[in-house]
């Protein structure tokens, strides 16, 4: 590939994706019981979900600035072009860390040719953007073309998701404790999305079947040319619901394909087990 594609583990793509496509991964850190793990590389999502079920609260931290410095320096020394596709700056400081590290490397290597892009996306919403960038890089498309596409897809990527227990998001400061309390009552399932990188509640729905039906309705309202899209589904130790959702999307919305992946250890530390998330575009590139 003429352009090196880089991302972080918040995109929730599996390890073999990076290995098979030569994509550079910056893993977020996950901390459980005094141990530090590298998301994707040294911890499996189920370890996080089992820890949460046992009453432990995992914590997360950014990828190491030293990792960014090493990769960016190698890019500069090899006179290669690179694009780092980052987790939303509204949910993590990793974009800012990468951007500042690139500026530092430029002090020694003014010709460093790297684009650091804040997708304002999370989980497989970010992952779908990465997948398209990798596809374009394999076709030897220019860095400028790929950056333009990444920015377009990031801007128009819809995130619809629901969590089993809002307490996990509340403890991480992602939603208010009041919202978490109400959500726990009467089997109410919150439907949320991501707007400009932030988590925004859409509505509260009673019962799982009504939730899945409402997701299909919102996809029909917001999606554009779903029959031409690969829709993403990520789940937190709930493949059964993800598969049910996939069947509904293919049957009722006629999506081109549906890609399912597990929510990784870093994102899953905040959402908790039982989360289901759906990703699609509200506008197609021309």
N, C-alpha and C positions, 0 to 999 in steps of 0.2 A: 504494500500500500504506500502511496506517495505521501499521505498525511497520517500521522499517528493519532489515533483516537484514544482519549483517556476519560475515565469517569470514576465515581466513587461507589461504594457498596450500597448506598441508599437507593440505587436504581433497581435493586432486587433481581438482578440477572444471576443465573447460576454460574458456578466456578468454571464449568466446561465452556461456557460462552467466551470467556476471556482467553482461555487456553487455545480454543479452536480458531479464534479470530485475531489473535495478536493484539488484543485490546489491553491497555494498561489500567490496572485497578489500584485505586487508593482506598484501602479498607478503613471504615470507621472502627472505633474501639468499643468493646462491650465489656462491662465490669460486673462480675457476679461473685459474691462471697470472697472478696479480696483478690480475685484472679482477673487478669486482663486478657482479653481475647481479640483477635482480628476478625471482624465480620467477614463471612464467606470463607476465609482461609483456615481459621482454627476453631470455629464454633459453628454448630448447626442450629438452625432456627428452633428445632424442637427442644434443645437444651434450655433456651430462653423461656419457652412456653411452659415447660415442666417446672422451671424455677419459679415462675410467676404463680403457677397453680399451687406450689408448695409454700407460697407466702413471701418469697424473696422478690425484691424490687431491683431489677438490673438497671444499671446506669450506662450512659454512652458518652463518648467523647470523640473529638475530631480525629481525622487522620493526621499523622505526624508532619509538621512543616518540613522536616528533614527529608521526608519521602518526596515531597514536591520539588525541593531544591535539587535533589539528586537527578530526578527525571528531567526537569527543565534544563539543568546544566548539560546533561547528555544530549538533549535535543539541540542545544546551541552548538556544542562541540562537533556534533555530527552534521550540522547545518540542515536539520530536518524541520519540517513543519508539524505543528501539533494543535489539537483542539481538546480542551478539557471541558467536559459537559457535567456541570455541577448540580448537586442537590440544592433545593430552594434556600436562598439566603434568609428567608423569613423563618425557617425551621432549624437552621444550623449556621455556624460560622465558617463552614469549610470553604465556601466560595471566597469569602474575604481572605482567608488564610492563603489560598492558592493564588489569588490576585496579588496580594502583597509579596508573596514569595517570588512570583514572576517578575515583579518590579525590582526586587533585590538582585535577582540573577541578571537582569538587564544592565545593572551597574557594571558588571564584569563582562557581560556578553551583550552589547547593545543590539546585535542583530538577532537576538532570540525571537523566533517566529512562532508564537503560541497565542491562541485565542482562549480566554477563560470566560465561559458563558454561564451565567446564572439562569437556569431553566425555569425557576419558580415552580418546578415540578417535584414529585416525590414518588417513590416506589416504582412500579412498572410504568407509570406515566413518564418518568425520566428514562426508564429502560427502553420504551418504544422509540424514544428520540435517539438514544444511543444505538439501537439496532439499525435505524435508518442511516445514521452517520457512518456506521461501519460498512453497510451495504454500498454507500456512495464512495467511500474510500477505496473499497475493493475494485470499484469501477474506474479508479484513478481520476475521480472528479476533483476539481480544484478546491483548495482550502476555502476560498471565498464562497463557492457554491454550497459547500457543506455547511459553513457557518450560517449562511442565509437560510438554508432549510432547517437547521437546528433551531434558529430563532423563531421561524414561522411555526414549526411544530410545537415548540415550547409554549408559545403564546396561545395556541388553539387547542391544547391538550386538556380534555375534561377529566376530572377525577371525581368519581362518585364512590363513597364508601360508607360502611357502617361497622361499628365496633360492638362487641358483646357487652363490654363494661366501660362506660365513660370515665370511671375512676382512674384508669391508666393514663388517659390523656390529661386529666385534671392534675394528677401528681406531677406530670412533666410540664405543666403550665400551658398545655395546648388548648384546653377549654376551661371554662370556669367551674368551680366546685359546685355551684348551684345547678348548672346544666347537668353535671354528672349525677347529682342527687335525684333530679327529676327523671333522668333517663333510666335509672335503676328501678323505677316504679312500674308496676302493671305491665311488664313485658314490653315496654316501649323501646323500639329500635330507632336510634337516631340515624338520619340520612344526612351526610355531610359532603361537602366538596372543597376543592382548593381554588381560591380566587386570589390572583396576584401573589401566589406563594403561601397564603395563609389558610388555616382551617376554618371553614365557615359552615355552621349548621344550616341545613335547608328546611327540614321538617322532622317531626317525630311520628313514627308509625308503629302501631300496635301489632306485633306478631311478625314472624319471619316470612310467611307466604305473601302477606301484603307488602312487605319491604321489597322482596324480589320483583313483585309485579310493578311496584312504583319505580324501581330502577329501570325496568324496561320502558315505562312510559316516559321517564325523563330522557332516556337515551333517544327515544323516538322524537321528542321535542327538540333536543339540542344537537343531535348528531347530523352530519351531512354526508350523504353517499356512504352509508354504513356498509352497503354491499361491496364497496371497493376498499374497505378498511380491514386491517388486522386489529381486532379489539383485544385489549389486555385484561386479564383477571389475575389479581394476586390475593392470596389467602393466608391466614394465620392458623395453620394446623386444622384446616377445614376443607379438605379436597372435595368432600361430598357436596357441599354447598356450591363450591366453585364449578364443579362439573354440572350441577343442576342449572346454574346461571349460564354456563356455556351453551347447554342444550336450548335454553330459552332464547338466547341471542341468535343462535343459528336458525332456529325454527321460526321465530317471529320477526326478526330484523334482517335476516339473510346476510349477515356479515360475511365478508370474504373468508375470514378465518378467525379463530380465537386462540390466543396464546395464554396458557396458565403457568404461573410460577408461584413459589412460596414467598411470603413476606419474610425478608431476612431478619437476622438477629438484631441489628441496630434499630430498624423501623419497628420491628415487633416488640422491642423492649418498651416502646411507648404506647403501642396500640393494644397489646395483650392478645391472647388467643381468641379465636372465633371471628376475627376481623375479615371482612370481604371487601374488595375494592375493584372497580371497573374503570377502564381508561379507553378513551376514544376521542376522535377529533370533531370539533364543532365547525370546522371549515377546512376544506381540502386545498392543498397547494395547486395553483393553476399550472 
